[in-house]
């Protein structure tokens, strides 16, 4: 069952300007994990796509980034290049808060018992000027 979906589009020029600004180190640390930075090879399109995916995920929750930080949403690629999302900290708690099972018996107990599985689908596309991402959350 789909419990949330979100979409985002961003201009690559905005991300490029932020990366090149005097605040770039702080900008990158606030938005991306060390692993994302390493995988990016400093490509603007990678940062743009990942940022769009993080925004789309936040929108799929229905709350935006209220209550968690973008770096708690990690966008990685599998061995064939398909993007996937890994959550940490408050972002993970936010996701599990959407699921009634987790509300009833608690997140730790559900995870330990392997129940209440949440599935996050993500798709990212890039053009010369834009990056767009779409996220669907299923249970």
Helices and strands as residue ranges (DSSP letters): E 2-11, H 12-20, H 24-31, H 34-40, H 44-61, G 70-72, E 73-77, E 83-87, H 89-97, H 100-105, H 107-113, E 119-126, E 130-138
